[in-house]
Amino acid sequence: MISDSDSDPDMLLKRFYDQKLAQASYLIGCNATGEALIVDPNRNVEPYLQAASAEGLRVGHVTETHIHADFVSGARELADRAGARLYLSGAGGERWTYGYAAEAGATLLQDGSSFQVGRVEVRVLHVPGHTPEHLTFLVTDTAGASEPMGALTGDFIFVGDVGRPDLLERAVHVRGTMEESARQLFQSLQRFRSLPDYLQIWPGHGAGSACGKALGAVPQTTLGYEKRFNWAFSMSSEDEFAKAVLAGQPDPPRYFAEMKRVNQAGPRLLGSYHRPPRLPGATLAAVLTDGATVVDTRQAGPFAAAAVPGTINIPVNRAFTTWAGSLIPYDREFYLVVDESQGQTVDELARDLSGIGLDRIAGYFAADSLEVWLQTKGQLQTIPGATVTDVTAGVLTNDLSLLDVRAEGEWNAGHVPNSVNIPVQELAQRLTEIPRGKRIIVHCQTGARAAIAASLLKARGFDDVSIFGGGFAEWSRSGEKVATTA
């Protein structure tokens, strides 16, 4: 039953969706008793409290399906703010327990556990595979039914895909877990397929999430539909499934390991929001001299045309948090450059960054700080572009360093001859591999990642840096030779 219905059902369902994280969370409410449950909240808890209040409900229960790796969980924050009971998984074994559960007074859930949200029953299934502690919640409106209407599957089952089982090993560096997790996921699917086909599936992510490789864009599905059309349900062999689910998984963002650590140990309680202060443009030079990270959030074109030396460019777009989490240090304060005339707001950026644990924004500079720099320092930085002709000449004469910042899998499938591959999220840790005596031309597939990488190189003292904006896509169309790595 949907929350905007004209009727007054006992159970209410409301979905919240963060486009930038491709992440879904849910409100389950009981109109008869005025109680509400929030499942998988992110760190910006105000929308949940406001939505519950608008429906005449009180958030009395908060839970999550697993220890998340792609955003900071808001479960602890929301339970604290609302005075709600917190439910956490206790099914993952000693290694994957929540470090803050006892302090927060959380109820630990096991396979077969259940709890009530008014007249709505929530039954727990332990479905390991994506993570060892992963839970699915079966939801029954007991006022009119004795069987569940739907399942909140988190990162277990998506529309058209299933959660990836490689993240513990590839992102969190728990060695030797991929194969075992893949086989656990297969067994969880076999168990789940015995449930009725009409069961609605309410997943935790949509298209664009790094928690799967082929997620659908529609918000929900049914188990029967997934049995017919989700590739994972078509696999009858555990060995074949394990091989298929691990094949072709994209590189996980670098910050996933930090998110896993934060969410297991317990996210810091933020309380009410405090706007980062706007700082005078004249203080930007001192901030950079002190070695602070300053992120210019303007688009790549304006940054390449004119920027304050020492700043790095992470443009505001759907990938902003992915690259911010990979390049901004978590252990110290940082600053932003924000052009509010272009629709950017420091409040939105601060919430987005806080959502992945980057909540140490010491302040921000407006775009007019560039003019202040020009007046006081006399020169802004530029990053020129490069063409196919430039790249071809450099490849032939070997008088430049051609840096490909795509993922390793992309580079292996095809790359410009004599190029060096360092994925952009690894660049800051691998600067010693780049020669300083040559011109550096940076490229990716179509230019977006290259612009970020070029700004990082300039900020780290590489003077002669250019961007091949057309990237490997343009190189491939040009008819020039393409190299591959078997």
GIURHU-V247458 format. One record per pair of residues at least 6 apart in sequence whose ideal C-beta (glycine too) atoms are under 7 Angstrom apart, sorted by sequence separation. I is the first residue (numbers start at 1). J is the second residue. If there is no record, write none. Layout:
BEGIN
i,j
I,J
I,J
END
This chain:
BEGIN
i,j
29,35
52,58
78,84
128,134
156,162
168,174
169,175
205,211
209,215
227,233
235,241
288,294
307,313
314,320
328,334
338,344
353,359
374,380
394,400
415,421
434,440
444,450
476,482
17,24
29,36
41,48
52,59
79,86
90,97
101,108
114,121
115,122
127,134
140,147
156,163
205,212
226,233
287,294
296,303
373,380
395,402
404,411
443,450
458,465
1,9
16,24
28,36
98,106
114,122
127,135
140,148
141,149
155,163
169,177
207,215
338,346
353,361
394,402
422,430
442,450
457,465
3,12
15,24
16,25
27,36
28,37
64,73
114,123
126,135
127,136
139,148
140,149
168,177
169,178
206,215
207,216
235,244
314,323
1,11
3,13
38,48
49,59
76,86
88,98
114,124
125,135
138,148
139,149
205,215
207,217
303,313
314,324
336,346
370,380
411,421
1,12
2,13
3,14
15,26
27,38
28,39
48,59
64,75
75,86
113,124
124,135
125,136
139,150
206,217
296,307
338,349
350,361
391,402
404,415
422,433
442,453
454,465
1,13
14,26
63,75
112,124
166,178
404,416
442,454
13,26
14,27
25,38
26,39
62,75
88,101
111,124
124,137
125,138
138,151
139,152
165,178
168,181
206,219
232,245
300,313
314,327
336,349
408,421
454,467
25,39
26,40
110,124
111,125
137,151
402,416
13,28
25,40
109,124
111,126
122,137
123,138
136,151
137,152
296,311
300,315
312,327
404,419
408,423
442,457
25,41
36,52
62,78
110,126
136,152
165,181
294,310
295,311
296,312
299,315
402,418
404,420
407,423
451,467
11,28
12,29
25,42
62,79
122,139
136,153
165,182
294,311
295,312
296,313
297,314
298,315
402,419
403,420
404,421
405,422
406,423
440,457
450,467
86,104
88,106
90,108
91,109
136,154
202,220
297,315
346,364
402,420
405,423
450,468
11,30
12,31
23,42
59,78
86,105
87,106
90,109
91,110
120,139
121,140
201,220
295,314
297,316
401,420
403,422
405,424
10,30
86,106
87,107
88,108
89,109
90,110
91,111
120,140
134,154
136,156
165,185
200,220
201,221
447,467
10,31
21,42
27,48
36,57
38,59
41,62
88,109
120,141
121,142
134,155
201,222
395,416
450,471
9,31
10,32
34,56
35,57
36,58
62,84
85,107
87,109
120,142
134,156
200,222
201,223
288,310
395,417
405,427
440,462
447,469
8,31
34,57
35,58
36,59
59,82
61,84
66,89
119,142
162,185
199,222
395,418
442,465
447,470
18,42
27,51
34,58
36,60
37,61
38,62
39,63
40,64
60,84
61,85
62,86
63,87
76,100
119,143
198,222
199,223
284,308
440,464
447,471
27,52
35,60
39,64
40,65
59,84
60,85
79,104
123,148
130,155
197,222
201,226
336,361
391,416
424,449
439,464
440,465
441,466
442,467
443,468
446,471
29,55
35,61
37,63
61,87
109,135
130,156
197,223
198,224
311,337
334,360
338,364
340,366
341,367
427,453
436,462
442,468
445,471
129,156
162,189
197,224
330,357
333,360
334,361
335,362
439,466
441,468
444,471
445,472
446,473
29,57
76,104
87,115
195,223
316,344
330,358
332,360
334,362
335,363
336,364
337,365
338,366
339,367
424,452
428,456
443,471
445,473
42,71
43,72
45,74
67,96
127,156
324,353
333,362
335,364
424,453
427,456
431,460
443,472
44,74
48,78
197,227
328,358
335,365
337,367
16,47
43,74
321,352
325,356
403,434
16,48
42,74
45,77
49,81
156,188
320,352
324,356
337,369
41,74
45,78
49,82
130,163
295,328
316,349
325,358
401,434
41,75
43,77
129,163
130,164
193,227
321,355
324,358
401,435
91,126
96,131
130,165
213,248
293,328
321,356
410,445
45,81
96,132
129,165
213,249
293,329
14,51
41,78
96,133
131,168
213,250
401,438
403,440
405,442
400,438
406,444
92,131
93,132
295,334
297,336
399,438
400,439
401,440
402,441
403,442
404,443
405,444
406,445
38,78
92,132
193,233
210,250
297,337
400,440
92,133
292,333
293,334
294,335
295,336
296,337
297,338
298,339
400,441
91,133
210,252
292,334
295,337
12,55
189,232
210,253
292,335
294,337
406,449
89,133
91,135
157,201
159,203
189,233
405,449
158,203
405,450
89,135
157,203
158,205
164,211
297,344
394,441
23,71
151,199
153,201
163,211
164,212
287,335
405,453
21,70
150,199
153,202
155,204
163,212
164,213
21,71
150,200
151,201
152,202
153,203
154,204
155,205
162,212
391,441
148,199
149,200
150,201
151,202
153,204
161,212
390,441
3,55
129,181
150,202
161,213
186,238
297,349
161,214
158,212
160,214
161,215
129,184
130,185
160,215
183,238
186,241
386,441
61,117
128,184
129,185
155,211
159,215
160,216
186,242
416,472
158,215
159,216
415,472
158,216
414,472
129,188
159,218
182,241
183,242
416,475
128,188
182,242
185,245
127,188
308,369
159,221
308,370
414,476
179,242
182,245
66,130
67,131
182,246
306,370
417,481
66,131
127,192
308,373
67,133
406,472
417,483
66,133
66,134
178,246
414,482
415,483
65,134
66,135
157,226
160,229
161,230
253,322
65,135
160,230
162,232
255,325
276,346
414,484
65,136
254,325
255,326
275,346
383,454
413,484
253,325
254,326
258,330
275,347
308,380
309,381
412,484
253,326
307,380
308,381
412,485
276,350
306,380
307,381
383,458
306,382
305,382
381,458
391,468
304,382
304,383
37,117
165,245
166,246
386,466
36,117
171,252
284,365
385,466
386,467
35,117
170,252
383,465
384,466
385,467
386,468
388,470
35,118
162,245
166,249
383,466
173,257
270,354
279,363
281,365
383,467
385,469
391,475
33,118
37,122
164,249
167,252
171,256
172,257
276,361
278,363
279,364
284,369
32,118
33,119
171,257
277,363
278,364
279,365
388,474
30,117
32,119
65,152
276,363
281,368
388,475
30,118
66,154
172,260
276,364
278,366
281,369
392,480
28,117
30,119
65,154
66,155
167,256
270,359
284,373
30,120
65,155
282,372
388,478
281,372
28,120
281,373
285,377
388,480
282,376
262,357
259,356
39,137
69,167
259,357
258,357
326,425
255,356
327,428
69,171
10,119
11,120
208,318
28,139
32,143
39,152
40,154
26,152
323,452
327,456
11,141
10,141
10,143
10,144
313,451
314,452
65,204
70,209
313,452
70,210
70,211
313,455
312,455
312,456
304,451
312,459
300,448
311,459
310,459
300,451
303,455
251,407
250,407
304,467
40,204
99,264
100,265
98,264
99,265
100,266
99,266
254,425
251,423
253,425
26,202
24,203
24,204
23,204
24,205
23,205
24,206
22,205
22,206
22,207
22,208
23,209
70,256
22,209
69,256
72,259
71,259
70,259
80,269
69,259
72,262
73,263
76,266
77,267
68,259
69,260
72,263
76,267
77,269
67,260
76,269
77,270
73,267
68,263
72,267
67,263
67,264
15,219
43,267
72,355
71,355
72,356
71,356
72,357
20,318
20,320
21,321
20,321
44,351
43,354
44,355
43,355
42,355
20,352
21,355
END
